[in-house]
């Protein structure tokens, strides 16, 4: 699957800013900067991974800057960034 760099979200409280770009190596590489990483970092990475795998994206570099987003917001932002990166509209 071809991919270009794309992003979604904001840096506002309660949101997450997600940047997706082509992978330099096989697999998902997730960089997480979060105000709640100590408590929820593992969960945030799991939601990102599950969302991308559900969209059949197995190779990507993801940089996420979280400001306390809920799981539903994380899924929405990752999906929006993935659609923009691949051009594959999942809402059809």
C-alpha positions as CSV (number, residue, x, y, z in Angstrom):
1,X,0.0,0.0,0.0
2,X,1.4,3.4,-1.0
3,X,1.6,6.0,1.7
4,X,2.5,9.6,2.0
5,X,2.9,11.7,5.1
6,X,-0.3,12.9,6.7
7,X,-1.7,14.2,10.0
8,X,-4.8,14.7,12.0
9,X,-5.8,16.2,15.3
10,X,-4.7,19.1,17.4
11,X,-2.5,19.9,20.4
12,X,-5.5,21.0,22.5
13,X,-6.3,19.4,25.8
14,X,-8.3,16.2,25.4
15,X,-7.0,15.6,21.9
16,X,-4.1,13.9,20.1
17,X,-2.1,15.0,17.2
18,X,-1.2,12.0,14.9
19,X,1.4,12.1,12.1
20,X,1.7,9.0,9.8
21,X,4.5,8.5,7.3
22,X,5.9,5.6,5.3
23,X,7.9,3.1,7.3
24,X,11.6,3.0,7.1
25,X,11.6,-0.7,8.3
26,X,8.8,-3.3,8.3
27,X,6.2,-3.0,11.1
28,X,4.6,-0.2,13.0
29,X,6.9,2.2,14.7
30,X,5.0,4.4,17.2
31,X,6.6,7.4,18.9
32,X,4.4,8.6,21.7
33,X,4.7,11.9,23.6
34,X,2.0,12.1,26.1
35,X,1.1,14.0,29.3
36,X,-0.3,10.7,30.7
37,X,2.2,8.3,29.2
38,X,3.2,6.9,32.6
39,X,-0.4,5.8,33.3
40,X,-1.8,5.1,29.8
41,X,1.1,4.9,27.3
42,X,0.7,1.2,26.8
43,X,-3.1,1.6,26.2
44,X,-2.6,4.5,23.8
45,X,-0.1,2.5,21.7
46,X,-2.4,-0.5,21.7
47,X,-5.3,1.6,20.4
48,X,-3.1,3.1,17.7
49,X,-1.8,-0.4,16.6
50,X,-5.3,-2.0,16.6
51,X,-6.7,0.9,14.6
52,X,-4.0,0.7,11.9
53,X,-4.2,-3.0,11.7
54,X,-7.9,-2.8,11.3
55,X,-7.3,-0.6,8.3
56,X,-4.7,-3.1,6.9
57,X,-1.8,-0.9,7.6
58,X,1.1,-3.0,8.9
59,X,4.1,-0.8,8.0
60,X,4.1,2.9,9.1
61,X,5.9,5.4,11.3
62,X,3.5,7.1,13.7
63,X,4.3,10.1,15.8
64,X,1.6,10.8,18.3
65,X,1.4,13.8,20.7
66,X,-1.3,13.1,23.2
67,X,-2.9,15.6,25.5
68,X,-5.2,13.3,27.4
69,X,-7.4,12.0,24.5
70,X,-9.9,9.2,25.1
71,X,-9.7,6.0,23.1
72,X,-12.5,7.0,20.8
73,X,-10.7,10.2,19.9
74,X,-7.4,8.4,19.4
75,X,-9.2,5.9,17.0
76,X,-10.8,8.8,15.1
77,X,-7.5,10.8,14.7
78,X,-5.5,7.7,13.6
79,X,-8.2,6.7,11.1
80,X,-8.3,10.3,9.7
81,X,-4.6,10.4,9.3
82,X,-4.5,6.9,7.7
83,X,-7.1,7.9,5.2
84,X,-5.2,11.0,4.3
85,X,-1.9,9.1,4.1
86,X,-3.2,6.3,1.9
87,X,-6.1,7.8,0.0
88,X,-8.1,4.8,0.9
89,X,-11.5,6.1,2.1
90,X,-12.8,3.8,4.8
91,X,-16.1,5.7,5.0
92,X,-17.5,4.8,1.6
